[in-house]
Amino acid sequence: MSVTAADIYNRLAEEWAPAPDDRPYTAINMVATIDGKTVSGARGEPVQDLGSSNDHQLMRKIENAAQAVLIGAASQRSSKAISYPAHLLRIVATRSGNLDYDSRFFRDDPSRCVVLCTEHTVLNGVPPQAAVLRCGEAGVDWKSAMLAVRESLGVSRLLVEGGSDVNGQLIRLNFADELFLTVAPKVRLGTGLPTYADGAPLERHAMKMFNLIEINRIGDEVFLRYRRKGDDCT
Ligand SMILES: NC(=O)c1ccc[n+]([C@@H]2O[C@H](COP(=O)([O-])OP(=O)(O)OC[C@H]3O[C@@H](n4cnc5c(N)ncnc54)[C@H](OP(=O)(O)O)[C@@H]3O)[C@@H](O)[C@H]2O)c1
């Protein structure tokens, strides 16, 4: 029986486990080509054309289940058009402080925006209604940042929407409880283009393990959902 986007991800908020005390329950959502690339142009360019309208619809449904979304600054700078459902807190991580304040990310509802940065990040242009969270010296210290997101911002369900740099850091720390992946029926080719998660490779024995807990197909696109194996996420 064929499914439509309306049939999928309708009960995510109830299905997600309660958050631990020290961080939100955290999911990542990305779209990639068959050969694993997560950009359709150069790194840093917009990617709205990678997934179909079904992918966009399902992205909204995952966002609707979350209380906050987190992205890296390169993703924030990649498009002025990134927008979210009204209820979502919008968190962007930056070391440089170089953010695009003339974007829907900040303009739609500045009071829901949070700049997550280091103790030393110089910020110019943050809207006065937005919050600034400083955690860490050389880079954001994710352990204390996640604790602050949980405790100070009151977020128990967090959705991370890339890019690869941020995803890799959170997966390495076992902070990603679920991974959503849309496989777009496309091949990009190219060496050095970003994939789902970047960073130094893990050793063979230390690869992160996930269970495939849901799979849906709409036309030529596949929607995969994984849950992290082990410790509190069996
Ligand atoms: N296919 C998909 O589903 C998908 C989803 C999202 C994004 N994308 C694409 O992916 C590309 C961007 O991905 P990306 O991997 O290059 O970058 P990214 O993860 O979006 O952002 C990287 C930036 O985030 C900040 N950052 C990362 N770790 C940090 C830390 N520990 N502390 C403080 N700041 C930190 C830094 O910002 P500063 O440079 O400001 O210091 C860093 O340069 C774009 O082309 C975007 O369109 C694709």
Ligand as a Chemical Component Dictionary entry (heavy atoms), coordinates in Angstrom:
data_LIG
# 
_chem_comp.id                   LIG 
_chem_comp.type                 NON-POLYMER 
_chem_comp.pdbx_formal_charge   0 
_chem_comp.three_letter_code    LIG 
# 
loop_
_chem_comp_atom.comp_id 
_chem_comp_atom.atom_id 
_chem_comp_atom.alt_atom_id 
_chem_comp_atom.type_symbol 
_chem_comp_atom.charge 
_chem_comp_atom.model_Cartn_x 
_chem_comp_atom.model_Cartn_y 
_chem_comp_atom.model_Cartn_z 
_chem_comp_atom.pdbx_ordinal 
LIG N1  N1  N 0  21.113 18.189 3.120  1  
LIG C1  C1  C 0  20.664 18.691 4.241  2  
LIG O1  O1  O 0  19.720 18.182 4.837  3  
LIG C2  C2  C 0  21.325 19.923 4.840  4  
LIG C3  C3  C 0  20.928 20.368 6.099  5  
LIG C4  C4  C 0  21.568 21.486 6.625  6  
LIG C5  C5  C 0  22.547 22.134 5.928  7  
LIG N2  N2  N 1  22.899 21.688 4.704  8  
LIG C6  C6  C 0  23.963 22.383 3.945  9  
LIG O2  O2  O 0  25.179 22.122 4.614  10 
LIG C7  C7  C 0  26.050 23.232 4.418  11 
LIG C8  C8  C 0  26.563 23.698 5.765  12 
LIG O3  O3  O 0  27.057 22.606 6.513  13 
LIG P1  P1  P 0  28.483 22.683 7.210  14 
LIG O4  O4  O 0  28.800 21.320 7.713  15 
LIG O5  O5  O -1 29.442 23.336 6.292  16 
LIG O6  O6  O 0  28.290 23.695 8.409  17 
LIG P2  P2  P 0  27.275 23.825 9.657  18 
LIG O7  O7  O 0  27.386 22.606 10.522 19 
LIG O8  O8  O 0  25.949 24.247 9.187  20 
LIG O9  O9  O 0  27.919 25.071 10.392 21 
LIG C9  C9  C 0  29.272 25.066 10.754 22 
LIG C10 C10 C 0  29.498 26.304 11.560 23 
LIG O10 O10 O 0  28.798 26.206 12.792 24 
LIG C11 C11 C 0  29.546 26.818 13.822 25 
LIG N3  N3  N 0  29.997 25.772 14.755 26 
LIG C12 C12 C 0  30.148 24.441 14.538 27 
LIG N4  N4  N 0  30.584 23.831 15.652 28 
LIG C13 C13 C 0  30.705 24.791 16.582 29 
LIG C14 C14 C 0  31.119 24.805 17.924 30 
LIG N5  N5  N 0  31.480 23.684 18.581 31 
LIG N6  N6  N 0  31.149 25.982 18.579 32 
LIG C15 C15 C 0  30.770 27.137 17.963 33 
LIG N7  N7  N 0  30.353 27.194 16.689 34 
LIG C16 C16 C 0  30.328 26.035 16.010 35 
LIG C17 C17 C 0  30.735 27.474 13.152 36 
LIG O11 O11 O 0  30.262 28.754 12.752 37 
LIG P3  P3  P 0  31.173 30.035 12.480 38 
LIG O12 O12 O 0  31.770 29.778 11.124 39 
LIG O13 O13 O 0  30.245 31.191 12.490 40 
LIG O14 O14 O 0  32.192 30.105 13.562 41 
LIG C18 C18 C 0  30.941 26.560 11.951 42 
LIG O15 O15 O 0  31.672 27.166 10.910 43 
LIG C19 C19 C 0  25.252 24.307 3.705  44 
LIG O16 O16 O 0  25.558 24.291 2.320  45 
LIG C20 C20 C 0  23.819 23.879 3.947  46 
LIG O17 O17 O 0  22.977 24.333 2.918  47 
LIG C21 C21 C 0  22.333 20.580 4.150  48 
# 
loop_
_chem_comp_bond.comp_id 
_chem_comp_bond.atom_id_1 
_chem_comp_bond.atom_id_2 
_chem_comp_bond.value_order 
_chem_comp_bond.pdbx_ordinal 
LIG N1  C1  SING 1  
LIG C1  O1  DOUB 2  
LIG C1  C2  SING 3  
LIG C2  C3  SING 4  
LIG C2  C21 DOUB 5  
LIG C3  C4  DOUB 6  
LIG C4  C5  SING 7  
LIG C5  N2  DOUB 8  
LIG N2  C6  SING 9  
LIG N2  C21 SING 10 
LIG C6  O2  SING 11 
LIG C6  C20 SING 12 
LIG O2  C7  SING 13 
LIG C7  C8  SING 14 
LIG C7  C19 SING 15 
LIG C8  O3  SING 16 
LIG O3  P1  SING 17 
LIG P1  O4  DOUB 18 
LIG P1  O5  SING 19 
LIG P1  O6  SING 20 
LIG O6  P2  SING 21 
LIG P2  O7  DOUB 22 
LIG P2  O8  SING 23 
LIG P2  O9  SING 24 
LIG O9  C9  SING 25 
LIG C9  C10 SING 26 
LIG C10 O10 SING 27 
LIG C10 C18 SING 28 
LIG O10 C11 SING 29 
LIG C11 N3  SING 30 
LIG C11 C17 SING 31 
LIG N3  C12 SING 32 
LIG N3  C16 SING 33 
LIG C12 N4  DOUB 34 
LIG N4  C13 SING 35 
LIG C13 C14 SING 36 
LIG C13 C16 DOUB 37 
LIG C14 N5  SING 38 
LIG C14 N6  DOUB 39 
LIG N6  C15 SING 40 
LIG C15 N7  DOUB 41 
LIG N7  C16 SING 42 
LIG C17 O11 SING 43 
LIG C17 C18 SING 44 
LIG O11 P3  SING 45 
LIG P3  O12 DOUB 46 
LIG P3  O13 SING 47 
LIG P3  O14 SING 48 
LIG C18 O15 SING 49 
LIG C19 O16 SING 50 
LIG C19 C20 SING 51 
LIG C20 O17 SING 52 
# 
